[in-house]
Amino acid sequence: MTNPQPSLLPLKGVKVLDFGQYIAGPAVAMILADLGATVIHVDPPNGPMWQSPANATLNRNKTIVTIDLKTPEGLEQALELIAEVDIVVESFRPGVMKRLGIDFAALREERPELIALSIPGFASNDTLRRDWRAFESIIAASSGVFTDMGLNRVLMGVNPSFSPLPLSSAYGTMLAASAVVLALQSRERTGYGDAIEVPLAAAVMEGLSYNSIHIQDYPERYKTQREMEIERRRTEGLPMNVTYEELQEFLDPFYRSYECKDGRMFYVVCPSHKQHAKRCLKVLGIYDDLVAEGLTEEEDTYLPVAEWKSEVSLGVYPLPKHWADKIAARMKEVFITRTAKEWEKIFGRGKFPGAPQRWLQEWINDDHAETSGLMVEVDDPEFGPMTQPGPMVWLTESGEEMLSPAPRRWDTVEAALKQLRKLPTKLPRPKRNQETAGWLDGVRILDMCNVIAGPHSVSYLSRFGAEVIKIDPAVPNYDCWNTVIFSLSHGRGKRSILADISTPEGREIFEKLVAEVDVVVWNAPDRQVKAKGLDVEALRKLNPEVIFCQLDCFSGVRRGPRTDYLGYDDLVQATTGIMLRFGGSMHTPEEHAHVGTIDVMCGFGASLGIAAALYQKLKFGRIGRPQTSLSALAGLAQIPFCYDYERRGLFDEPSGREANGTGPLERFYYTASDRFILLSAYEADLPKLNTVEGLEGIIDVPEDERAAFLASAFMQARAEDWAERLVAADIGATVCENIEALRTYNSRPADGTPGTDNGSYSFSVYEDHPSGHVITQLDPFAIRPQHGSIYALEPTEKFGASTRVILQELGYSGEQIDEMIASGAISESWSREYLPS
């Protein structure tokens, strides 16, 4: 009998105790378990607080024990378990664990190596909200998620809009998981752990950072048809009553769905890349005709539009309306001639992004999802063979181990202690004065990424002290809407160099940079990675110690039919059922409106992979290759219903623009103050609801009459009054806020601090932003270590601003730099203006 191969999972030997309930806490521990950690999950005597088949996913690879923390015996058992682990996870309201007798501060006094993670709904320093019943929907409503569902819903007059996606928990999960592993790798260097808080409200704000930014004097060229129509209607006092069909005509032709021969809708996302739109029109056979009619391509779209030779340039978003209408009409005629599946292959092989609209049930059982390991099978003791989301982050050399997760199992506390004690912890001796350093101080990263997910992951790491150089082409591939606007968020904390690495001089610069950094990050499919010489063997020759992190759209641990297809956040929404759920039907798909819904989540996933690789390198001396994809994170975004098993019920979670909640006790209600309140209660809350002024008698109302009773009652007082009454009765409720108001109430002049002291919401106003505009944007504030440092990030510098300085640091003379600028191998800028007008 042969001995099994030793595990290569990066967190092998790490021990975790998971007190988490609902989604975020258990999901963090699940991800750590997927990466090799030994996890003990604690449930109360009556079982999990959230009864859902999703618990089978959230607790895979875990041993579950039952402990009553409200008894002396239960507290003693919990403390025994804590004494044996490296990481403790909890997700209750601030102060709950301490009141139960588990004081993380005191425990860390005894064991400074302990890493304690708290994931409350609202921040412990948020005096207004910290004690609220912070259910998923309450956090979303308080954070503007439901009231800022995008331009479509504004124009259609549907506001607020309910979404069942647990965005707060999903963003919080990835932020908290990455923070824990970053602290773990820091502990391997310093000997010190940390106490970390990640409020879900702050986490969802970080996820929506591209939606909450405000740019004063925003140039007209970047305003879409929908934005201009909203402005027109507001100026003229017209109602927002656009129908879904009318709305389609305000969409860019390269950013919309088209009906195919089989009746399925196909989503095209080719708006901003200089080649994608052209490839699309050429394959559709309409490019030459459109050019003959006057469609042009500006040589330099980074010039002010007043200096363009024409009013339109292919590959620039948004297009003028009459050109958008003309191109869309032609594209409609062509798409109806083939099935969506045919178009998917044509787009994938043609190297431009597009995908059919699919339902979640289709995605769960999709050939690519199964083949690539994006969906896996687990033989759960309750549900039997069960399809679940696969690994969300993996290291290439150990990813295969993650495709066969163990089902959850129940055992005794004594057995769990025995399991933990078999894994002794070996730590370095604590180093003085290291406890308050940034977790990534001294780590150098080369960022080769574009759009959102990749560059966002690296900017996120810079708040922990990482030194980042961002390298982009000497001549841009994307328009300035995609590069400059997005980089205002994800370019912070970086230095920028522009170099054409396809030239000998540019390649030499690139190779010198790779030789000097610890991590290289690039978002590209396998075929591009190999073509650029960034495969394992090529990188090893340049720097055998470098960690290479790869992100793309469709990858899983294994290769699948669509692994090399190009794509963006929007395409994953289409592929995995998010757009059909949000829109409600195959013929009314809508993008889940937040910019970077999955992009930002995936960026945090890449950061987690980098953290795991850094830990593995320190612990085991192995150089890993972290990887993730937008598709891998789509499972987390839909975790409450992303599973299948024999005799599963209908996939009937709330969908469509008419959805206003999950039932009478969790939905929006209109109030006397012309504002909506969100009620989030359960059947067990009816006795408490019955004591609330104005709701007396609710306990006797038949279930099918509750909505009418509550709708009538809520019209009798202001939203703010109802929120106050319900919160006082410990009922989940909040006024539906909007992001603009949150930004207004919680902004301050930029003061060089990261905002972690400012409660659940924090923005900085940059009066002297290098763009020349006054910019207000979210602070880097969701991760709150007690000891590790979080650094405020410098505003994004102009693309290419550090080209000369970086080259001088690499040893190039001024004369050599000037020669390379003249040859086009490098550049110091893409444009005269920071934000081209």
N, C-alpha and C positions, 0 to 999 in steps of 0.2 A: 504493500500500500504506500503510495507516494504522499509525502507531506504537502499540505496546501501551501501555495505561494504566500509569503507575508504580504499583508496589505500595504499598498502605497498611498492610501488616502491621507491627505495632508493633516487632518486633525486626529489621526489615530493616537489614542492615549489620553486625549483631552476628555475631562469628565464634567458633565453638565447636569444641573438640577433645574427642572422646569416646573415652576409653579403657575405658568401662564394658563389663561382661560380665553375663550373666544378665538381670535385668529392670530394677532400679532405675536404674542408670547410663544404659543405653541409653534407657529411658523418659523420663528427664529431658531428655536431648538430643533425643529425638523431639518432645517437647512444645515445646521451644525452636525446633526446626526448623519445626514446624507454625505457630508464631507468626512465622516469617519469617527466623530466624537461618540462617546458612550453617554447616553442620555436617560435619566430617570425622570419621568413625568409624574406629577402629583395631582390627583383629583380629590375633591371633597367627598364625604361619605355618600352623598346622593348622586355621584357621577359628575360629568362635566357640566358647567353652567350653561353651555350652548350645546343643545342636542342636535347633532347634524351628522349625516354620513361623511361630511368633510373631515370629521375628526379622525377617520381612518387614515386619511392622507396626512393630516397634521401630526399624528402620533406614530407614524411608521418608524421603524428602526428604534423604537423606544420601549423601555420597560415602564409599565404604569403601576403605581402604588396608590393606595387610598389612605389619606391622613386627614384627621379632623384637627385643624390648627387651633380650634377654639378650646381644646382640652389640654391639660398638662402633659398627658402621654403623647398626644399628637405633636405638640411643640417640641418635646424632647426628641421624638423621632426625626422631625425636620432638621433640628440642629445637628443631630448625628450625621444625617446625610450631607448637610452643608459642609461639615468638617472634612468630608472626603472629596469634595469636588473643586474644580478650578473656576467654574462659572455658575452663577445662580441667575435665573431669569424669572422675573415676575411682571405682571401686567395689571395691577390693581390701581385704585386711586391713590394719590400721594398720601403716605402716612399709614396706610392699612397694614402693611407688613410689620411696621414698628409697633403698632397697637396690638398686634397678635404676638409680639415678643421676639420678632426677628428684626434686629436692628443692624442694618448693613454697616453703618459707621462703626459700631462697637465690634462687629465681627472682623472688620478690616483692621482694626487696632490690633487684634490678636493675630490676624493672618493678613498682612499687607499684600500678599500675592493673590488674594481672592479678587475675582472680577465679578462685580454685581451689576446686573442690568435691570433697570426699571423702565417700563413702557406704559406710562399713564396716558389717559385720554388728553388731558390738558396739563400744562406744566405745573410743577410744584410751586413755582413763584408767580403763578397766575392767580392772584387773590380772588378774582371774580369767579373763575370757572373751575378751579382745581377740585372742588368737591362735587361737581355735577356728575350725574350718571352718564358717563361719556360713551354711549353706544356709538357704533359706526355712523349711523345716520345723523346723530346729534353733532358729532365732530364735523361731518361734511356740511351740514346746514350752517353751523357757526363759522365755518371757514370759507364760505362763499362758493362751495363746490356746486350746489344745486341751483344757485342763482346766477352763476356765470358758466352756463353750459354752452356758450358759444354763440356765434353770429346767427346761425340758423334759427335757434330757439328764440332769440331776440326778435328777428324779423317775423317769425310766425306767431309772436305774442304768447309763447309758451314759457312762462317764467314764474316760479321756479320749476325745474324739471327733476324728477326723481331718477336716480340710477342705482341699481343694486350692486354695482361694482364696489368692493370694499377698498377704495383707493387709500384711505387713511391707514388702514392696516397693512396694505401692500407696500406703500412707500415706507411706512414705519418699520416693517419687517426687514426690508433690504438695508435701510439705514442702520438699524440696530444690529443686524447680523454683521455688517461690515465693521461697525464700531467695535463690537466684541472681539472680532478676529484681529483688528488693528491693535487693540489693547493687548491681545494675547501675544502678538509678535513683538510688541514693545516690551512686554514682561520678559520675553526670552532674552532681551538685551539688558534690561535694567533690574530684573527681579521683582518689580512692583506691578501689582494689578491696578484696578481702578474701580470706582463706582460711577456708573454711567446712567444718565436719564435721557430718554428719547421720547418726548411727548408726541402723541399721534397728530395733534393739531399742528404742531410745528413741522412734522414730517410731511403732512399733506400740503402745507404751504411750500415746502421745498420742492415737492413734486409739481406744483403749479407755478414755479418761479418764472416761467416764460409767459404766463398769463397775467402775472401781477406787476410786471415791470411797467413803468411809465416814462415815456420819452417826451420831454417838452419840445414843442415845435416839430413834431413828427412829420417828415417830408411826405408830400402828397403822393409821390411815386410808389410808396409802399402800401397805400390804402387799397383794399380789395373792393370789388363792386358791391359786396355786401356791406362793408363799412361805409361806403359812400351813400348807399341807399338808406342805411340807418340814420346817418347824419341828415340826409334830405328830409326824411319823414319827421325827425325831431324838430328840424328848423321850421318846417311847414305845418307842424301840429297834426300830422297824419297818424292814424293808428298803425300799429305793427300787426298786420293781418295777412301777410303773404302766405299763400298756400304752398304746400310742398312742391307741387308741380311748377309754380311760378318761381320758387326759390332756386330750382335747378338752373334757370337761365341767368342767375347771378354768379354761377360757379365758373372757375377757370376750366377750360377744356382738358387740361392736363392734371386736373385735381378733382375728378368726379367719376361717377359710375355710368356705365352704358349697358343697355340690354343686349343680350346675345341671342343667337338662334334658338337655344334651348330654354329661353325664358329666364335664365339666371343673369344677374347683374355682374358686371366686371368693373373693378375699380382701377383706374389709371392714376398713377402718381409720378408724373414726369415734369414738374413745373420749373425747376430752377437749375438743372444741370445743362451745360452747354451742348452735350451730346444726346441726352436721353430723349428730349422732345423731338429732335431731328430723326433719331433712329426710329422712334415711334411712327412719325408721319411717313417715313420712307417705307417701313414695313406695311403700313396700311395702304400704301400706293397713292397717297394724296400730296406728298411733299412737293413734287415738281409743279403740280397745278397751282398750289398755294403760292409758291415762289413767283410763278408767272403772273399771279394776281397782285403781287406786291409785298408778300411776306418777306421780311429781311432779317438779317442777323448783324447787329452792330459789332464792329470790331472791338470796341472797348465799352462795355456796359457800365463800367465804374465811373465814367464821365457823368456830370450832371445831365439830366435828360434834355435840358435846354440846348445842349451841344450835340445831341444825337443827330445823325443824318436822316433818320426816319422816326416815326412815332412808335414803332413796334420793333421788338427784337425777340426772335425765337429763343426759348431757354431762359426767359426772364419772367418772374412772377411779380405782380399779376399782369395779364395782357389787357390792352384796351378792349372795351366791351364789344365793339363791332367786329374786331378780329377774333375775340373769344367766341362770339356767336357763330361766325363763319366757320371756324375750325371745328367747333363742337358739332355743327350740323353735318359736316362731312364725316366726322368720326362716327356719329350715330349710324349713318348709312352703311359704313363698313362693318362695324361690330355686329350688326344683326345677321351678317352672312356666315358666321361661324359660331360654334359652341364656346362657352366660357373655358372649358378644359383645353380646347385647341388654342385659344388665345393665351392661356397661361403658359403653354409650352413655347409659343412663338415669342412672347415677351421674355421669358426666362432665358431662352437660348439666344435671343437678340440683344441681351445685356441692357435691358431697360425695364423699369419697375411697373408691374401690374399684377392683379390677382383676382380670382373669382370671389364673390361674396359667398360665404359659407356660414351655416349655423354651427353653434358650439358642438352639438351632438355629432355633426359631420366631422368636425375637427378632431374630436376625441377618438374617432374611429378612422381617421385619415391614414392612408398608406404611408405618406411621408412622416407623419407624426409618430407612427409605430416603428417604422424602419430606422429612423434617426435617433430614437430614444427620447423624443419629446413627450411621449406618453408611454407609460410602463404598466406592467401588470403586477398586482400584489394580491396574494391569497389571504384576504382579511378574515379573521375568525368569525366576524358577524355577517359580512356581506358576500363572502366567498371570493372567487376571482373578480378583481376590481381594477378597472383602468383608472390610473391616476396621472397627474402631471409628473414628468420625469425630472431629472436634476435641473436646477435653475442656474447653477454655476458648477463648473467642473475643471479639473486639471487634466490635460490630455492624456498623461501617462497613467492616470488612475480612474478615468471616467467610466470605463467599462464596469468597474466594481460597483458603481452607483446605479446600474440598470436593474439590479435585482434586490430592491430594498426588502428588509425583513418586515413582516406584518407586526403591528402593535401586539404586545402581550402583557398580561397582568401578572403580578407576583407580589410577594410580601415585602415589607420594608427590610426584614432581615436578609432576604435573598438579594435585594438591591444593594444593601451595604456590603455584602460579600462580593458582589459583582464589582463594585467600585474599588474595594480594597485589593483586588487582584491587579490593579493598575496604579502602581506607585508614581507619584509626581516628582520629577527631577527638575529643579530650578537653579538658575545662576544665583550667586550670592547678591543680595540687594546692593546696588551702588548708590552711594550718597549723592544727594543733589540731582538725582535723575527722576525723581517722582513727578515733577511738574513740567518736564520737557514735552514738546510735541511728539506724538507717537511716531511720526515719520521724519523727524528732524534728521537732515543729512541724506535722505533718500532722494535720488535724482531720477526724473522721469522724462522720457521723450514722447511727446504727444503728436501722433501722425493723423489724428482723426478729423472727421468732418460732420456736419449736420448737428445732432444733439447728443445721442447716447454716449459715444466715445469721448468727445471733448468734455462732456459734463462729468463723466467719471473722474477724469484727471483733475479738473478744477475742484471737485469735491475733496480729493486727496490733498490738495495744496493747503487746505485749512488746518491740516495736522502737521504742517511743516515741510512737506515735500517741495523740492525745487523743480520747477517744470519749465521745459522749453517746448514750445509749440512750433512744429515745422509744417509749412504749407507750400504749395507750388509757387514758383516765381510768377506765373500767370494763373489766375483763379479758374477753377473748373465750375464753380457755382456762382450764381448771381449774388449781388450784395444783400438782398433780402435774406437769403439763406445764411450767408457768412456773417456779415456785420451785425445784423439785428440779433441773431441768435447768440453771437459771441459776446454780446454785452452781458449775458448771463454766464456762459461757460468759458469765457476767456479770462475771467478774473484770476489773479494769482499766477499768471504765466508771462513768460517772455516769448516774443514772436520773431521767427526767422522765416524768410521766403527763399526757397531754393528749388531748382528743377533737378530732381535726383535722377532723371533720365540722361542728363549730360554727365560727362566725365568729372567735371569740376563739382557739380552738385552731388554726384554720388560719393565723391571723396569727402565732402562736408558731412553728408549723412553718415558715412561709415565712421568718421571721427567722433560724431555725436554718439552713435551707438556704443562705441568703445568706452565712452566716459560715463554712461548712465547705468542705473540699476534696473530700470523697467522701461520697456517700449510698449506703447499701446496703439493699436490700429483697428479701425472698424472696416473690415473687408472680408469677402468670402475667400475660401481656400484658393480658388484659381488666381485671384489677384495677389494673394500673399505669396504664392509660389512664383508668379511672374515678376514680382518685385524683389525676389531673392531674400525673402524673409521666412523661408521654411527653416526647420530646426537646424539642419546642417549648415546652411549659409550663415545664420545668426551665430552659431557656435564658433565659426571661424572669426567673426568680428569681435565677439565678446562672449566667452564661454560661461560667464556668470550672469548674463543678462536674463531677466524674466520678460517674456513676450506675451502680452495679453491681447487676445483677438475677440472682437465682437462682430456679429453680422446679423442678418435678418432671420434666416431659416435654419441655422445649424442646430444639431443635437450632438450627443456624444459620438454617434455613428453617422456615417454619410447616408443621405437619403436622396430621393429623386430631385428634390428642390434645394439641396444644400448650397449650390453655387448661384442660385437666383438672387438678383438684387432686390432690395426692398427697404421700406421705411416703416416707421410706427404705424402709419395709416394702413399699409398693406397687411400687417399682422392683425390689426383690428378687423379687416375684412376677412382674412383667412380663418380666424379663430372664433368668429361669431359675434364679436363685440358690436360691430356696426349694425348688424341685423337686429340684435337685441335692442340697441338704442333706438333704431328707426322703427322697429316693430314688424317689418315684413320684407320679403325679398325685393319688392318694388319700391320700398321707402327706406333704403339704408341711409344711416347718418353716422358720420364720424363722431366718436365720443369726443366732445368738443375741445377738451383741454390740449393745448400744444404739448406734445411729448408725453401723453398718457402712459405709454409703455417705454418710450425712449429714456425718460429720466430714471424709471425703475431699473431698466437694463443697465444704465450707467452706474447706479449704485451696486448692481450685481457684478459688474466688471471690477469695481473697487474691492468688493468682497473677495473675488478671485485673486486679485493682486495681493491682498492682505494674507490670504491662505498660502499663496506661493512664497511670500516673504517669510511667513512663519515656518513653512516647511524647509526653506533654505537654511534658516537659523537652527532649527531643531534637528533636521536629518541630513543637511548638506546636499539635498537634491534640488536641482534647478527645474522648476515646474513651468508649465505653459497654460495659464488660466484661460478659460474660454466661457463665453455666454452668448446668448442671442435674444433678440426681441421676442421670438416665438417661445423661447424657454420661459420668459417672464410673463407671457400671456396667461399661463396657468395660474400663477399667483394672483394676477388681477381678477381672476374669475374663480378663486379657490372655493367659495361656498357652493358652487354647482358644477365644477369642472371634474366630473368623475362619471363612471358608468359601471353598471353591474347588472346581472340578471334580475329581472323584475324591478328595476329602478323605476321610480315614478316619472311623470312627464317633466320635460325641461320647460317648466312653466313659470320661471322667475319673472318678476315685473319687466315689461318691455314696452317700447313705443313711447311716443310723446304724450300719450294720455295717462301714462302711469304716474300716480302721485304718492305711492307708498306700497307697503306690503299688505295692508288691511286697515280696518277702522282705527286700530290702536297704534299704528305706525304710518302716518301720512301727513300731508300738508293740510292745514285748515286756514281759511280766510278769516280775518278778524276785523273788528270795528275801526282799526287804525289804518285800513287799506294795506296791511302787510300780512304776510303769511307766517304762521308758526308751525314748527314741526313737532308733532307729538310722537314719542317713541316709548311705548309702554307694552306690557305683557299682560296676559290673563291674570297672573298672580298680583298685578298692581291694581286690580279693580277696587279692592277695599280702600286703598289709599286715594285713588281717583275719586271715590265716592265722598271723601272728606274735603275735596277742593271746592272752594266757593264758586258756585255757578255750575258745578257738575254733580250736585247731589242727585241721587237717583240713578246714576249710570249703572250701578251694580245690578239693578232690576231690569234694565233694558235688554230685550232679546238681541242676540248677536247680530242678526241681519238688520237691526234697526239702529245699531250704535253709530254708524257713520252719519246718519241724518240727525240723531240726537246731538252728537258732538259738533256737527257743522252749524246747527242752530245756536248751540251754547256759545261757541267761540266767536260768533258775531256780536255778542253782547258786551265785549270788552276789548281793549287794545291788546295787540300782540305782546307788548312789553309787560303788561299786567298779567297776562296769562302765563308768560314765562316765569315771572316772579312767583306766582301762586304754585305752579307745578313743581318748580325746583324746590320750593320750601317744603313740599310734600314728598320730596325725594323721587319725583317722577322725571323721566327723561323728556326734556322739552327745551326748545330754543327758538328765538326769532331767526328767520332765514336771512342771514347777512349776505353782503356782496363784497367782492374783493376790493372794489374801489373804496368803499367805506372803511374796510379793515386797513387798507394802506394809508388812508387819510388819518385815522385815529392813532395809528401805531408807527408813524414815521418820525424821524429825528434827523438833524444834520449829521452827516457822516463824521464819526468821532474816533475812528480807529479801533473800536471795539466790535466783537462779533455778534452782539445782540443776545447772547445767551442769558443775560440778566433781565431781559425785558418781557418775560412771560411767554405766552403761546404764540404771539405775533410780533414781528419786529422788522422794520424797514429803515434804510438809510437814504438820505437825500444827498446826492453828489452835485453841489452847485458848480464845482470846477472840474467836472468830468472831462477827460481828455478829448471826448467827442465834440466838445463845444456846446452840448445840450445839457440841460439840467435833467439828471436821471435819478429816478427813485426806484430802488429795487430791494428785494428781500435780502435779509442778512443770512450769513452762514451759521445758523443758530440751532438746528435741530438736535445736534449731538452735544450733550452737556456732561463732560467728564468732571469728576470732582478734583482730579489731580492733573491729568494731562492737559496741555495747553491747546486752545483753539485760537487760531490767528484770524484777525480780520483780513479780508482779501483786498488787494489793490485793484482799482478799476481796470477794466480791460484796456490794454494799450492798442494803438493802431496797428493793423497787420503790417509786419515787417519792421516795426519800430526798433527792435533789438538786433536786427540782422548784422549790422556792422560790429556792435559790441561783442556779440557771440562769436563772430568769426575772428575777431582780435583775440579773444580768449582761447580760440583753437590754434592760434599762432600765425594767422594770416596777416600780411602787411597791408597798409592802406592802399598801396599800388596794386597788389593782387586783388583786393576787394573791388577796386574801381574797374579793373579789367574784367572781372566776372560779372559786374553789373552791366558793363558795355556789351558783353557777349550774350546776356540774357540768362546766364546760369543762376544768378541770384537777383533779388530785387529788395529794395528798401521800402516799397509801398505799392499797393494796388491802385491807389487813387490819390488825387490832391486832397479831397475832403475825407475826413474820417468816416462820416456817414453820407455817401453821395446823395446829392439832392436831385 
